Amino acid sequence: MGHRHGALRNSRLGSAGTRLRALAAGDHLLELTLPADLVDLWSHTPLAAELALAYRARAAGRAPRWEGPVPEAAPRARARRPGAHRAAGQWPAPADARVGRLALDWDAGLHQRLARLAAAQGATLFMVVHAALAALLTRLGAGPAITVAAPVPARDSAALRRAVGPYGRVLALSVDTSGDPAFTALLRRVRAADLAAYRAGTAALARPGGIALSVLADSGEAYEAAGLTVRAAPPLLPLRAAALGLILTERHTPAGAPAGIAVTAAYQYDAVGETAAAHLTGQLAALLEAALDAPAAALSRLNGGARPPLAPAGTGEHAARSPARRPAPAAVPVPVAG
């Protein structure tokens, strides 16, 4: 596969970058360390598909037959320098950082309510969470001009959709929260700003540091491979691009209904720390609950974001569950290698 994808040729797919862990009987996790600047968040599904294909072929004693060539060059902006915006928080991004991870699960009820609000406002779930994050950061003292980094894919062809590499950009999305607007009014500001950035060929690119936000769809696809079933796990945001990276992975039923959201917060210990990451992640869920209860209320009247800081609730591979319309629980730190 390294011959097929340039990003894998430059990765650490040897003993230092690959680990196989047993989670339960018949359930194993293969961890791959890939270069953060050469692989985007939308590479994990095609990578899982090709791993299954390669394993199936090798188990049968033959070389894998790939579906077709993939692009060697990523369609990224190369002529422009990153914009002057730093993601909100102004945290530096250490070159060699220790990384931790918090895992939360928002249940189907909360997911359904968020989807309904987004649809009613002509927005996306990303925009709803972006608005809540901007409101929370303002409340925590970041000021009214909030900039968040957002990875955006550029996979508009069949070849790109099966490619493993950096096929996209990390945009600096800025919004003004001044004037104590209603949450729905802030959402309209966010929608306008986000759409303008997506459509503009000259949109500012985010610099390293601060907070990054991404919303992904869990494809739910499973690939059969000579007796094995291969599924892609949610990826982590590249920590070179963010001191705190929030990934929301949406699950859906076979009929397409919202079925819950897996939330992962990857943070740098030296820049953010476990307590601050848990605090912000829990407060974000609480503010979203408050906004869903009173979407027309002014930001200052959304009490959900004013709850006490959350402390980490132990360690392990499990995740805390957040029932809809209830206080958000503490996030669970899951240390990973930096």
N, C-alpha and C positions, 0 to 999 in steps of 0.2 A: 504493500500500500504506500510505502514511502516513495516508490518510484512514480506513483500516480498523482500524489498531492505534494506540492512544494512545501507546504507548511509542515508535513510530517517528516520530510527529509531534514528539516532543521530542528526537529523536536528531540526530546530525550526519551525515546521509546525503548531504551535499554533497561537494565536493572534499576538504574537511578530514577527513571521516570515512569515505571510501570509497577503496579502492586495489585495482587489478587487477594481479596479477603473473603473469608467465609462468613456470611451473615446468619445463615441457618442451614439446616439439612437441605441440600439441593438448591441453595440460593447463594450466589457469590457475586461480589462486586469487583469489577476490573477497573482500577483507577489509572488513568493515563495523564501524564504531565505534558501539556502542550504549550508552546510559546504564546504568551498572552497577547502579543502584538501581531501574531500571525494566524490566529484562529478566533472566529467570532462565535457568538452565542447560538447561531443557527447551524453550526457545523456538527453538533453532537448527534442529531438524528441521521444524517447521511453517513456519518462515521460508523454508527452502530449498524446500519444496513450493510455497509461494506465489510465490516468485521465479520458479520454473520455469513455473508457471501464467501469471503476468503476462507473462513473456518470450514464451511460446508465443502468447498472445493478441495482443500488440503486433506480433509478427513477422507475424501474419496480418492486421494492420490493424484490429483491433477491441479494444474494452475488455475486460479480464478479467471473467469471471463467477465470483464467489466462491461457495463451497459454502454459506455461511450466515453470519449475524452472529456476532460473537465478543463476549464480555463486556467491558464498558468498565472495570469495577472489579475489582481483584484481591481474592480472598478471603483477605486477610491480617489478622492481629490488629492492630487499630488502637487499642484501648482500653488495652492494657497497655504499660508501658515495658519496654525490654529488661532481661533479668535481669542480676544483678550480676556474672555470670561473664565473665571475659575468656578467650579461647582460650589454651591452654597456650603458654608462651613469653614472655608479657607484653611482646611487642614493640608499640611504638606504631604507628599507621597514619598516615603523613604524608598530608596532604590532596593534595599534588601530587607523586606518587612516580614515579620511573623504575622501569619494570617489566622483568624478564627472565623467561626461560622455560627450563626443563630438560625434555628429552624422553627417555623411556626406553621400552623395549618388553619386556614380560614374555611369554615364549613360551607356546605352548599347553600344554606339559608342566607348567609352574608354575601356570598358570591351572587346569588340571584338578585338580591336587593341592589347591589352595586351595578349589575348589568341593567336592571330596570331604570335606575337613575341615569346611567350613561345614555341609554336609548331615548329616554324622555327629553334629554338635553341635546340630542344630536351629537353626542361625544363618544369616545371610546373608554374602556375601563382604564387604560393607561392615563387618559386625561383626567379622569376622576381622582385617581391616586396621585397624579402630579399636582392637582389643585390642593388636595389634602396635605401633601408633603410641603408645598410652598406655604400654606397657612400655618402649619406646625413650625416650620423653620423661622417664620416671622415671629411667632409667639415665643420661640426660644431665644430671640434676640438677634437673628441674622439680618434684620432690616426688611424694608418693603421690596427691594429689588433682589429677587431670588433666581439663581441660575442653577439648573440641574443638568448633569450629563446624561445623555440618552443614546444608547447604541441603536442605530437604525440600519436594517438590512438592505441590501441591493441585490435581490435574487429574482429578477424578473424573467428568467428563462429556465427551461428544464435543466440545462447543463449547470446553471448556477445553483439551482435548488438541490442538486446532488453533490455539490462541491464542498470541500473542506478547506477553509481558509478565511481571510479577512475581507469578506465581501460586503462592505458597508462602511458607515462612518459613525463616529461618536459626536453627536451634535450638542452644542451648548444651548439649552432651552431656557429662556429668560421670561419671567412674568412679574408684573407689578401688583403687589398685594395691598397697596396703600388705600386709605379711605374706609377701612373696615367694611368691605363689601359683604353682601350675602354670599353664602357658599356657591349658590347657582350663578351669581354674577361673576365670582372669581373663576368658576368653571368655564364661563363663556370667554373670559380673558385668556385662560389657558388654551382653550380650543383654538382661538384665533392665532395665538402666538405659535402653538405647535404646528398648525397647518401651514403657516407662513414659513416656518423653518424647514418643514419637510419638502415644500415645493420650491424653495429658493436654491438655486445652484450655488449661491455664495453664502449660505448659512454658516455662521461661526462654528468652528469645531472646538470641542471641550479640551482643555488642558488637564494634565494629571492632577489629582487631588480632589477633595470634596466628595459630594454624593452623586452616585449614578443610579438611575432607575430604569428598569426594563420589565416589560410584561410579555411573557411567552405563552404559546399554546402548547399544551402537552399533546403530542400527536397520538399517544396511546398505542402506537404501532409496536408490534412484536414480530421479530424475525426468527424463523426457524433455521437452525443450523446443526444438522447431524445429531439430533436428539437434544439440543440445547435451545432455549428460547432467549433471545437477546432483546433487551429493552434499553433505551437510552435514559440515563438519569439526568435530572436538571443540571445544567452546567453552572459554574461560578463566573461572575463577572471578572474580567482581568483586573487584578488589583493594581497594576501599574496605572490604570486609568482612573482609579477611585480609591479614596481612603475608606469609604463605606459604599458598598454596592448592594442595592436591593433588587432582587429578582422575584417577580410574581409569576408563577406558572399555573395557568388556568387548566382545570380538568373539566371535561364535558361528558355527559351521558352519550350512549350510542345515538340517541335522538337529537343531540346537540344542545341539551339543556345544561346550564351551569351546575357543576358538581363539586365545587370547592376550589380553593387556591392554595398551593404550596408556596410559602414565603421563605426565602433564604436571604439572610443578611451576611455578607462577607465583609469583614472589617480588618484593618491593620491595627495590631495591638499598640504600636508606638504612636500612631496618629489619632486613633479614636478610643480604643479600649473596649473591653467587654461590657462594662456597666453602661457607658454612653450609648453603645450600639443597642443594647437591650432596652434602654430607656426610650430611645427614639423609635424603635420598632414597635414597642408596645403602645406608645403614645399615638403613633400613626393609626393603628387599628382602632384605638379609642376615639380619635377625632373623626375617623370615617363613620363609626357607629353614630356619633352625635350628628354628623352632617346628614346621614340617612334619616334620622328621626326628625330633623328640622332643616331641610335643604335651603329654605328661604331665610334662615336666621343669619344675622351678621356674624362674622368670624369671632368677634369678642364674646358672643353669647353661646358659642359651641364649647360646652364645658368638658367634653371628652378629652381634649388635648391638655387639660390642666390637671390631670391626675398625677399622683406622686410617681417619681421615677421607679422603674421596674428593675429589680435585681435579677441577675442570672439565677436560674433554678436548677443548678446542678449540671452535670455533664453526661454525655452519652449520645447514642445514635438516634434516640427517639425524639419526637417533636411534640410540643404542647399543642393542644387543640383550642381554638377560640370559637365558642358557640356564638351564633348570631345574637345581637342585641344584649350581650352580656359583657362585663368588663374584660378587657384583653388580659390574658395570663402572661406571666414572665416568659421571655424567650429562653430557649435552651441552647447554651453554647456547645458547639461541636468542634474542638480544635482540629485543625488540619495543618499540613506542612506548609511553611511559607517559602 
